[in-house]
Amino acid sequence: MEWWLVISLLFGGMVLLILTNLPVAFAFLVVNLVGAYFFLGGVPGLISTVTGAFTSITTFTLLPVPFFILMGTLIFHSGLGLNAVNVLDKWLGRLRGRLSILAIMMGVIIGALSGSTIATCALLGTILLPDMLKRGYSKNMSLGPLMGVGTVDALIPPNALTVVLASLANIDVGQLLIAGIVPGVIMSGLYLLYVILWCRLFPEEAPVYDVPHIPLKEKVMATVKYLLPLGLIIFMVIGFIFLGVATPTEAAATGTLGSFILALVYRRLNWEIIKKSVYGTLKVTVMIFMIIIVSNTYGEILAFTGAAAGMTGFLTNLNIPPIVILIGMLIVVLILGCFMETVAIMMIAIPIYMPVIHAFGYNTIWFGVLMLIALETGLITPPFGVTLFVMKGVAPPEITMADIWKAVTPYVIVDVLCIALVLFMPSLATVVPGLMGMR
């Protein structure tokens, strides 16, 4: 069977089942079981699918996933993350556009810990949006930052999504985690720059309002009490990986232990919080691992039928510059982001993309960062980005989808600009991981 027909059947079957509202993991499972039966030799193919399920998730590189998720849920449910945001709020003072700026800062902190763009958008929309609209903020300055900042989630470690991508693409987990820092900081800085400049050009869109005066001593004390300890937890993850003190798994376990100790010190740890944190971790981890389980069979089908090799040969033989093909691959990811969750997109795209990346001789860390940005940007791309509908769900009834599309567009432009910067300046993604080898 032709390679393009195999890929079309697998991809078309997955999309068809997903459109029936079947959970993503089970849609992949059904398609892969059918594919394994017809392409891998009938019953023996099904047996290999079952046995492969154990080997696909019993790997050391996936261990940071539940640790990162548990650390994030614990910090969230215990209120430690919101305490850090409140400290930043104290330092902003009477500043034009302060709530939009606070939304970006809050999104970076909470998003990096949760690793879920959709969850971050829902949380920020619930907490900040009513106050922003009440204080006279325009729809652009209130809706936009709440949705746009979610893209940074996959770049600023610690986050589980990077670990999943690294595992599926066979990329060094530690280096990919560290590689997202510089692009993530640049993206966050461009968001803040846009908000500040827009508020200066159109001050009526973000009215200044009086805030209580907070003495400098109180700000410093709050910073030392709530912000620095949380920063220490994050350093225990990122710093330990960068310095080579611990592997990503060990660093994730250390960070999780530190978050438990911190919650205990602040007297925020009780059975209810532990139960919520563990349940949330199990729910997300099982979903991710279910998709990873079927990805192994998906890759085997592509390899056995020659579909992956066929596509690689087709693309490499085209009389087109490789960079143009790479841009096309990223555009496909952006389009898929309008319809699917990030892990599902990775499961579909990575087995097809990685042979092409290796054939072109591209740096896999650099490509991993590009994929992360494209994956998250797809979730906020009008008109069908998943995050846009999440925002519609938490916004007041008077907020229309047209308002949401208009508000998020500048942030999509910033994301595309960041993709272009990393695309044509690979050192932005590779310079920090390169320093890890010099320690």
C-alpha positions in Angstrom: 0.0 0.0 0.0 1.2 3.5 -0.8 2.7 5.5 2.1 0.4 8.4 1.6 -2.7 6.1 1.7 -1.5 4.5 5.0 -1.0 8.0 6.6 -4.3 9.2 5.2 -6.2 6.2 6.6 -4.6 6.5 10.1 -5.0 10.2 10.4 -8.5 10.3 8.9 -9.7 7.5 11.2 -8.3 9.4 14.2 -10.0 12.7 13.2 -13.3 11.0 12.5 -13.4 9.3 15.9 -12.4 12.4 17.7 -15.2 14.3 16.0 -17.6 11.8 17.5 -16.5 13.1 21.0 -14.7 9.9 21.8 -11.9 10.7 24.2 -8.6 11.3 22.3 -6.8 8.4 24.0 -9.5 5.9 23.1 -9.8 7.2 19.5 -6.1 6.6 19.0 -6.4 3.1 20.6 -9.2 2.0 18.3 -7.4 3.2 15.2 -4.2 1.6 16.2 -5.8 -1.7 17.1 -7.5 -1.8 13.7 -4.2 -0.7 12.0 -2.2 -3.3 13.9 -4.6 -6.1 12.8 -4.5 -5.2 9.1 -0.9 -4.0 8.8 1.0 -6.0 11.5 -0.2 -9.5 10.7 -3.6 -9.9 12.3 -3.7 -11.5 15.8 0.2 -11.3 16.3 -0.1 -7.6 15.6 -2.7 -7.2 18.3 -0.5 -9.2 20.8 2.5 -6.9 20.0 0.3 -3.9 20.7 -0.6 -5.2 24.1 2.9 -6.1 25.1 4.2 -2.9 23.6 1.9 -0.9 26.0 4.1 -1.9 28.9 7.4 -1.1 27.3 6.2 2.3 26.0 5.5 3.7 29.5 8.0 1.8 31.7 10.8 4.2 30.7 12.9 6.3 33.0 12.5 9.4 30.8 8.7 9.6 31.5 9.1 9.6 35.3 9.3 13.4 35.6 5.7 13.7 34.2 3.7 12.7 37.3 6.2 14.5 39.5 5.9 17.8 37.6 2.1 17.5 37.6 1.9 16.7 41.3 4.2 19.6 42.1 2.0 22.0 40.1 -1.3 20.8 41.5 0.1 20.9 45.1 1.3 24.5 44.7 -1.9 25.5 43.1 -4.3 23.8 45.6 -2.3 25.0 48.6 -2.5 28.6 47.5 1.3 29.0 47.3 1.1 30.1 43.6 -1.5 32.7 44.3 0.5 34.0 47.2 3.4 34.6 44.8 1.1 36.4 42.4 -0.2 38.6 45.2 3.4 39.6 46.0 3.9 40.7 42.3 0.6 42.6 42.6 2.0 44.6 45.6 5.0 45.7 43.6 3.1 46.9 40.5 1.4 49.7 42.3 -0.6 52.4 40.4 0.4 51.5 36.9 -1.6 51.8 33.7 -2.5 48.4 32.5 -1.5 46.8 35.8 -4.2 44.1 35.6 -3.1 43.1 32.1 0.5 43.0 33.2 -0.5 41.0 36.3 -2.4 38.5 34.1 0.8 37.9 32.1 2.9 37.4 35.2 0.3 35.3 36.8 0.0 33.2 33.7 3.7 32.6 33.5 3.9 31.4 37.1 0.8 29.3 37.2 1.1 28.1 33.6 4.7 26.9 34.2 3.6 24.9 37.2 0.4 23.4 35.7 1.7 22.9 32.2 -1.8 23.2 30.8 -2.7 26.2 28.6 -6.4 25.4 28.9 -6.4 25.1 32.7 -4.4 28.4 33.0 -6.9 30.2 30.7 -9.9 29.0 32.6 -8.3 29.9 36.0 -7.2 33.4 34.9 -10.5 34.1 33.2 -12.4 33.2 36.4 -10.2 35.2 38.7 -9.2 38.3 36.8 -11.6 38.9 33.9 -14.6 40.1 36.1 -12.4 42.7 37.9 -10.8 43.8 34.6 -14.1 44.5 32.9 -15.5 46.1 36.1 -12.6 48.6 36.2 -13.2 49.7 32.6 -10.6 47.7 30.7 -11.3 47.1 27.1 -12.1 43.7 25.8 -8.7 43.6 24.0 -6.8 44.5 27.2 -8.8 42.0 29.3 -9.3 39.0 27.1 -6.1 39.1 25.2 -3.5 38.6 28.0 -5.5 35.9 29.6 -5.5 33.7 26.5 -2.1 34.7 25.0 0.1 34.0 28.0 -0.9 30.3 27.9 1.7 29.8 25.1 4.5 30.3 27.5 3.4 27.3 29.6 5.3 24.8 27.5 8.5 26.8 27.4 9.2 27.8 31.0 10.1 24.8 33.1 9.2 22.8 35.0 6.4 21.4 32.8 5.3 17.9 31.9 4.5 18.7 28.2 8.2 19.1 27.4 9.0 15.7 28.9 6.4 14.0 26.8 7.7 15.6 23.6 11.2 14.7 24.5 10.2 11.1 25.2 8.2 10.7 22.0 10.9 12.4 19.8 13.8 10.6 21.6 15.3 14.0 22.6 17.4 14.7 25.8 14.8 15.7 28.4 17.1 17.9 30.5 18.4 19.8 27.5 14.9 20.4 26.0 13.6 21.6 29.4 16.4 24.1 29.6 16.2 25.1 25.9 12.8 26.7 26.4 13.9 29.3 28.9 15.3 31.9 26.6 12.4 31.8 24.0 9.9 31.8 26.9 11.5 34.9 28.5 11.6 36.6 25.1 7.9 35.7 24.4 6.8 37.0 27.9 8.8 40.2 27.4 7.2 40.8 24.0 3.7 40.3 25.6 4.6 42.9 28.3 6.0 45.3 25.8 2.9 45.1 23.7 0.6 45.7 26.6 2.7 48.7 27.8 3.0 50.3 24.4 -0.7 49.7 23.6 -1.7 51.3 26.9 0.4 54.4 26.2 -1.1 54.7 22.7 -4.7 54.1 23.8 -4.8 54.9 27.5 -8.6 54.7 27.6 -8.4 50.9 27.1 -6.8 50.4 30.5 -7.8 53.1 32.9 -5.6 53.9 35.9 -7.3 53.3 39.3 -6.2 53.9 42.8 -4.6 51.1 44.8 -3.8 51.1 48.5 -0.3 52.3 49.3 1.9 49.5 50.5 5.1 50.3 52.5 8.4 49.1 51.0 9.0 47.1 54.1 5.8 45.1 53.7 6.6 44.5 50.0 10.1 43.2 50.9 8.8 41.0 53.7 6.1 39.5 51.4 8.7 38.8 48.8 11.0 37.0 51.2 8.1 35.1 52.7 6.2 34.0 49.7 8.1 34.6 46.5 11.7 33.5 47.3 10.8 30.1 48.7 8.8 29.3 45.5 11.7 30.5 43.5 13.9 28.1 45.4 11.6 25.2 44.6 11.9 26.1 40.9 15.6 26.4 41.2 15.7 22.9 42.7 14.4 21.7 39.4 15.9 23.9 36.7 19.1 24.7 38.5 19.8 21.1 39.5 19.3 19.9 35.9 21.5 22.7 34.4 24.3 22.2 36.9 24.2 18.5 36.4 23.5 17.8 40.1 20.5 15.7 39.2 18.8 14.0 36.3 15.4 15.5 35.2 13.6 12.7 37.1 15.7 13.3 40.3 15.2 17.1 40.0 11.4 16.6 39.5 11.3 14.4 42.6 13.3 16.9 44.6 11.1 19.8 43.5 7.9 17.8 44.4 9.4 17.0 47.9 10.3 20.7 48.3 6.7 21.8 47.5 5.3 19.3 50.1 7.7 20.7 52.7 6.9 24.3 51.7 3.1 23.6 52.0 3.7 22.0 55.4 5.7 24.9 56.7 3.0 27.4 55.7 0.4 25.1 57.3 -1.4 24.7 54.0 -1.1 20.9 53.9 -4.1 18.8 54.9 -5.8 15.7 53.7 -8.2 17.5 51.4 -5.4 19.3 49.6 -3.4 16.1 49.3 -6.4 14.3 48.0 -7.1 17.0 45.4 -3.5 17.1 44.3 -3.1 13.4 43.9 -6.4 12.9 42.1 -5.6 15.8 39.7 -2.2 14.2 39.1 -3.6 10.8 38.4 -6.3 12.1 36.1 -3.8 14.1 33.9 -1.1 11.5 34.0 -3.4 8.6 33.0 -4.6 10.6 30.0 -1.1 11.4 28.9 0.2 7.9 29.4 -2.8 6.4 27.6 -1.9 8.4 24.5 1.8 7.5 24.8 0.8 3.8 25.0 -0.8 3.8 21.6 1.9 6.0 20.1 4.2 3.0 20.1 1.9 1.0 17.9 1.4 4.0 15.7 5.1 4.3 15.1 5.4 0.6 14.4 2.7 0.8 11.8 4.3 3.7 10.0 7.7 1.9 10.1 6.5 -1.5 9.0 4.4 -0.2 6.1 7.2 2.1 5.0 4.9 5.1 5.3 7.4 7.1 7.4 10.3 6.2 5.1 8.1 7.0 2.1 7.2 10.4 3.3 10.8 11.2 4.3 12.0 10.2 0.9 9.3 12.2 -0.8 10.1 15.4 1.1 13.9 15.1 0.9 13.7 14.6 -2.9 11.6 17.6 -3.5 13.3 20.5 -5.2 12.4 22.8 -2.3 14.7 24.3 0.4 14.5 22.2 3.6 13.6 25.4 5.6 10.4 25.8 3.5 9.4 22.2 4.3 10.1 22.8 8.0 7.9 25.9 7.9 5.1 23.8 6.3 5.4 21.2 9.0 5.0 23.9 11.7 2.0 25.3 9.9 0.3 21.9 9.9 0.9 21.8 13.7 -0.8 25.2 14.0 -3.8 24.0 12.1 -4.1 20.8 14.1 -3.9 22.9 17.3 -7.3 24.3 16.4 -8.9 20.9 16.8 -6.8 18.8 19.2 -4.9 18.8 22.5 -1.2 19.2 22.4 -0.3 15.6 23.4 -2.6 14.2 20.7 -0.9 16.4 18.1 2.5 15.3 19.2 1.5 11.6 19.0 0.3 12.1 15.4 3.1 14.3 14.1 6.3 13.2 15.9 6.6 9.7 14.3 6.2 11.4 10.9 8.3 14.5 11.5 11.4 13.1 13.3 12.7 11.0 10.4 12.4 14.1 8.2 14.3 16.2 10.8 17.1 13.7 11.0 17.3 13.4 7.2 17.8 17.1 6.9 20.4 17.1 9.7 18.6 19.6 11.9 19.3 20.1 15.6 16.6 18.1 17.5 16.6 20.4 20.5 16.0 23.4 18.3 13.2 21.6 16.5 11.7 20.6 19.8 11.5 24.2 20.9 9.9 25.2 17.6 7.3 22.4 18.0 6.5 23.5 21.6 5.8 27.1 20.5 3.7 25.9 17.4 1.8 23.4 19.5 0.7 26.1 22.1 0.1 28.8 19.4 -2.3 26.5 17.6 -4.5 26.4 20.8 -5.1 30.2 20.6 -5.3 30.6 16.8 -8.6 31.9 15.5 -11.2 30.9 14.6 -11.1 27.4 16.2 -8.4 27.4 18.8 -9.4 25.3 21.8 -8.4 28.0 24.3 -10.7 30.5 22.6 -13.8 28.4 23.4 -12.6 27.9 27.0 -12.4 31.7 27.3 -15.9 32.0 25.8 -17.1 29.5 28.5 -15.8 31.5 31.4 -16.5 35.0 30.0 -19.7 37.0 30.6 -22.5 36.5 28.0 -21.9 39.9 26.4 -18.5 38.7 25.2 -18.8 37.4 21.6 -16.5 35.1 19.7 -15.6 38.0 17.5 -14.4 39.9 20.6 -12.2 36.9 21.6 -10.8 36.5 18.1 -9.9 40.2 17.9 -8.3 40.3 21.4 -6.1 37.2 20.9 -4.8 38.1 17.4 -1.9 40.3 18.6 -0.7 37.5 20.8 -0.8 35.0 17.9 1.3 37.5 15.9 3.8 37.7 18.8 4.0 33.9 18.9 4.6 33.7 15.2 7.3 36.3 15.6 8.9 34.1 18.2 8.7 31.1 16.0 10.5 33.2 13.3 13.1 34.4 15.7 13.9 30.8 16.9 13.7 29.5 13.3 16.3 31.9 11.9 18.3 32.3 15.1 18.7 28.7 16.4 21.1 29.9 19.1 18.2 31.2 21.1 17.2 27.6 21.7 20.6 26.0 21.8 22.9 28.4 23.7 21.7 27.5 27.2 21.6 23.7 26.6 25.1 24.1 25.1 26.4 25.5 28.4 25.2 22.4 30.2 28.1 20.5 28.6 30.6 23.1 29.8 29.8 22.8 33.5 
